């Protein structure tokens, strides 16, 4: 993802890349970040040192790298876009605390299409939550074999948004096996599939008696996530401190 962010930002005249940061054990340290990304050299080496003055930081890494990123941005009063998933509850609390000092955009998916689909899922759940016969919601997510967390942060966010439109006692059920008995009316089911190099696909099934609705959003490559992160970085300029999400970036209001 870092390579795609560098590549797309290099083609955007509104951006000037001033640093490309990675962990100390990366064997590519010192090489030009543009060349590493498969693009033309940009005169910025891959490094571990944080620059002194930047307009925004985009973090697309791993949870274990996020704490230092947050601390560095707070110390330098730098706006931050967090696109890393799989965060612990403690890290989420740190993000919220940091947002009292700097502006932060944080979302489980930077994809514009995914976030628009989330809005559609909210509307479906809100409209059909009390349908005669009941509404069954199942979330199926597919990702590449290398993804370390399951279900995806995006799938969990879909479930969170849908649950807010349903009853207060909604249950979140992860997979099914054995003699589970009849499906309860108040549950959202999650199913994680790991295959090949799939960059991300989510299907939300709203099942009723006699009919169903399926919302499907799928990435064909990782550029959609990089483009969304860059859009968030642009939007964040000049914003006051606070914790924002991609609904804010897209001008949508969460219900």
C-alpha positions in Angstrom: 0.0 0.0 0.0 2.8 2.4 0.7 4.2 1.9 -2.8 0.8 2.7 -4.3 0.4 5.8 -2.2 3.8 7.0 -3.3 3.1 6.2 -7.0 -0.3 7.9 -7.1 0.9 10.9 -5.1 3.8 11.3 -7.4 1.4 11.7 -10.3 -0.8 14.3 -8.4 0.4 17.9 -8.7 -1.3 18.8 -5.4 1.2 16.5 -3.5 4.9 16.8 -2.8 6.3 13.8 -1.1 8.8 14.8 1.5 9.3 11.5 3.3 8.8 7.7 3.0 9.1 6.0 6.3 9.5 2.3 7.0 10.9 0.0 9.8 14.6 -0.2 10.5 14.8 -3.8 9.2 13.7 -3.0 5.7 16.5 -4.0 3.2 15.3 -1.3 0.8 16.2 1.6 3.2 18.1 4.3 1.4 16.7 3.5 -2.0 14.6 6.1 -3.8 10.9 5.8 -2.7 9.7 6.5 -6.2 11.9 3.8 -7.7 10.8 1.3 -5.0 7.2 2.0 -5.9 8.0 1.2 -9.6 7.8 4.9 -10.5 10.3 7.5 -11.6 12.8 8.5 -8.9 11.4 11.4 -6.7 14.6 12.3 -4.7 13.2 10.9 -1.4 14.9 7.9 0.1 13.1 5.3 2.1 14.1 6.0 5.7 13.2 5.6 9.3 13.6 9.3 10.4 10.5 11.5 10.6 10.8 14.8 8.8 10.5 18.0 10.9 7.8 19.8 8.8 5.1 18.1 6.8 1.4 19.0 6.0 0.0 15.5 6.5 1.0 12.0 7.3 -0.6 8.9 5.8 -0.2 5.7 7.8 -0.7 2.6 5.8 1.3 0.1 7.8 0.7 -2.4 10.7 -0.8 -1.9 14.1 2.6 -2.3 15.8 3.9 0.7 13.9 0.9 3.0 14.7 1.8 4.0 18.2 5.1 5.7 17.2 3.2 7.3 14.3 0.6 8.8 16.5 3.2 10.1 19.0 5.3 11.7 16.2 2.3 13.5 14.7 1.0 14.8 18.0 4.5 16.0 18.9 4.8 17.9 15.6 1.0 18.9 15.4 0.7 17.1 12.1 -2.7 16.0 10.6 -2.9 12.3 10.3 -4.7 9.8 8.0 -4.9 6.3 9.5 -5.6 3.6 7.0 -4.1 0.7 9.1 -6.5 -2.0 10.3 -6.5 -4.6 13.0 -6.0 -2.0 15.8 -6.4 -3.0 19.4 -8.9 -1.3 21.7 -6.0 0.4 23.5 -4.8 1.9 20.2 -8.3 3.1 19.4 -8.4 4.9 22.7 -5.0 6.5 21.8 -6.4 7.6 18.5 -9.3 9.3 20.2 -7.0 11.0 22.7 -4.7 12.2 19.9 -7.7 13.6 18.0 -8.2 16.0 20.9 -4.9 17.6 19.8 -4.7 17.1 16.0 -7.1 16.4 13.1 -7.3 12.7 12.3 -9.1 10.8 9.6 -9.5 7.1 10.6 -11.5 4.5 8.7 -11.3 0.7 8.3 -11.4 1.2 4.5 -10.2 4.2 2.5 -12.1 3.0 -0.6 -14.7 5.6 -1.7 -16.9 2.8 -3.1 -16.8 0.9 0.1 -17.8 3.9 2.1 -20.7 4.7 -0.2 -21.8 1.0 0.1 -21.7 1.4 3.8 -24.1 4.3 3.5 -26.4 2.1 1.4 -26.2 -0.7 3.9 -27.3 1.7 6.6 -30.3 2.8 4.6 -31.3 -0.8 3.8 -31.1 -1.8 7.5 -33.0 1.3 8.6 -35.8 0.8 6.0 -36.2 -3.0 6.4 -35.3 -3.5 10.1 -38.9 -4.1 11.1 -40.0 -5.9 8.0 -42.7 -8.6 8.5 -41.0 -12.0 8.9 -37.7 -10.5 10.0 -34.4 -9.4 8.4 -31.4 -11.6 8.3 -28.0 -10.0 7.8 -24.9 -11.9 6.7 -21.5 -10.3 5.8 -19.0 -12.3 3.7 -15.6 -10.8 3.2 -12.8 -12.1 0.9 -9.1 -11.1 1.0 -5.7 -12.3 0.0 -4.1 -15.2 1.8 -1.6 -12.9 3.5 -4.1 -10.8 5.4 -3.4 -11.3 9.1 -6.7 -10.3 10.8 -10.2 -11.7 10.4 -12.8 -10.6 9.9 -11.6 -7.5 8.2 -12.0 -4.1 9.8 -14.3 -3.2 6.9 -16.6 -6.1 7.6 -16.8 -5.2 11.3 -17.6 -1.6 10.4 -20.4 -2.7 8.1 -21.8 -4.8 11.0 -21.4 -1.9 13.4 -23.3 0.5 11.1 -26.0 -2.0 10.4 -26.4 -2.9 14.1 -27.1 0.7 15.0 -30.2 0.6 12.7 -31.5 -2.7 14.3 -32.3 -3.7 17.8 -30.1 -2.9 20.8 -29.5 -6.6 21.5 -28.0 -7.4 18.1 -25.5 -10.4 18.3 -22.4 -10.6 16.2 -21.7 -14.2 15.2 -18.4 -15.2 13.6 -18.8 -18.3 11.5 -21.0 -21.4 12.1 -20.1 -25.0 12.6 -21.9 -28.1 13.9 -25.5 -28.3 15.1 -26.1 -24.5 15.7 -29.8 -24.7 15.8 -32.2 -22.2 14.1 -30.7 -18.8 13.2 -31.8 -16.2 15.8 -33.5 -13.1 14.5 -31.2 -10.6 16.1 -27.8 -11.7 14.8 -25.4 -10.5 12.2 -23.2 -13.3 10.7 -19.6 -12.8 9.6 -17.7 -15.1 7.3 -14.0 -14.6 6.3 -12.6 -16.1 3.1 -8.8 -16.0 2.3 -7.9 -16.8 -1.3 -5.0 -15.9 -3.6 -4.2 -12.2 -4.1 -7.8 -10.8 -3.6 -7.3 -7.2 -2.6 -10.7 -7.0 -0.9 -14.3 -7.9 -1.5 -17.4 -7.5 0.7 -20.9 -8.9 0.2 -23.7 -7.8 2.5 -26.8 -10.1 2.3 -30.1 -8.8 3.6 -32.4 -11.8 3.6 -36.2 -11.7 4.0 -38.9 -14.2 3.5 -39.4 -14.4 -0.3 -36.7 -11.9 -1.4 -33.2 -10.6 -0.6 -30.9 -7.8 -1.3 -27.2 -8.2 -1.8 -24.7 -5.3 -1.8 -21.3 -6.2 -3.3 -18.3 -4.0 -3.4 -15.0 -5.4 -4.7 -11.5 -4.0 -5.5 -9.7 -5.1 -8.6 -6.4 -3.6 -7.3 -5.1 -1.6 -4.4 -5.3 1.8 -6.0 -8.8 2.4 -4.7 -7.4 2.4 -1.2 -4.5 4.6 -2.0 -6.7 7.1 -3.9 -9.1 7.3 -0.9 -6.2 7.9 1.5 -4.9 10.7 -0.7 -8.4 12.2 -0.9 -8.6 12.1 2.9 -5.2 13.8 3.2 -6.4 16.7 0.9 -9.7 17.0 2.8 -7.9 17.2 6.1 -6.0 20.3 5.3 -7.2 23.3 7.4 -9.6 21.1 9.5 -9.7 21.7 13.2 -8.6 19.0 15.7 -11.0 16.0 15.9 -11.6 12.5 14.8 -13.1 12.2 11.3 -14.0 9.3 9.0 -14.6 8.8 5.3 -18.2 9.7 5.6 -16.9 13.2 6.5 -14.5 13.2 3.6 -17.4 12.2 1.2 -19.8 14.8 2.7 -22.1 12.0 4.0 -23.8 12.1 7.4 -23.9 8.9 9.4 -27.4 8.2 10.6 
